[in-house]
């Protein structure tokens, strides 16, 4: 997504916005500045480009209260796994400094979803100053969530088809992910703990209520996550390291990503997700991710698997593994086995690595 | 005795103002009268493409490390 020119970022091509509910509020009420002065610099004194933090809750308190707990606001998803791996994120600690320098910018505000492009992607108004109840898939959602979920959903991974929800129904992200993105008024350590999280059965209820004539569903609904049968190969990342380069600029390196499909044991097994088998995605983080900032900053790195519960966004009705019973049963290539896991990562992944002859009919 | 009466009257007045002009769902409370005047000069510049191009300060090019590799 090419960045906007400086003038484009603040250009109101359609002044009709001023007739809208938000437009009638007036620019300076939210943004500050002084509109009575013609001089550009003086008029912009004290101006807030993104006033989300102080303006939106004036009228949208109910959403704002939830948003304060959402992962988009708190980055709790990153913090919780770093802490679970023994990381110390207290202010001033080496890991907190690394987080501040390399991770903290991946945060969004009301305006950076509903009005402008996210700061992390250069910012700028998406559609004049229109407040879009549904964020732009292209300029907001995929702008940040592009390299894995976005590429999967849109079919940008070579040889891998796009998700049927996109190819057959042109469903944008918000069709499934709506209120979930505002959080649930409770702190969540991962997106799967959000009580508003979307589930396949929210739309495909009939799959659970009427399995007649579909032996695969009759047999497997309770022990296989939907994606085990209905997603295809997806991206896995490895070896992320953060540092500053010789010129003092923050930098990040990682190994080339790999397109794989790995079924493993469910690391989040619960009444909500009772499946025995799920698809697993490798996380970019490794033991030495933050070594630039100090040695052994994640002393309990092995406390969590590096192959995590995944929900690839490339759903298909027909997939290589659901072509026939034999396409999956006993097909060891589909499963995460010890050989697929780096020796140094076998210990933390011992509970998700499939052992024996996976999923034989008598199991 | 006057002070409590004044305080009650003031409270009623405040409640009335909040009820009349306070936030409701989808209806911002801020009165547009001032805003429209205020907004007009902002909009006159920000809807003039040529003017914006002429006065826009070139943004400092964000320095991106050449050492960065892989995907984010």
Interface residues (C-beta under 8 A of the other chain):
Chain A: X5 X6 X7 X10 X11 X12 X13 X15 X18 X21 X22 X23 X24 X25 X26 X27 X28 X29 X33 X35 X36 X38 X40 X43 X58 X59 X61 X122 X147 X235 X237 X240 X243 X244 X245 X246 X247 X249 X250 X251 X252 X253 X254 X255 X256 X257
Chain B: X23 X26 X27 X28 X29 X30 X32 X34 X35 X36 X37 X38 X39 X40 X41 X42 X43 X45 X46 X47 X49 X52 X53 X55 X56 X57 X58 X59 X62 X63 X64 X65 X66 X67 X68 X69 X70 X71 X72
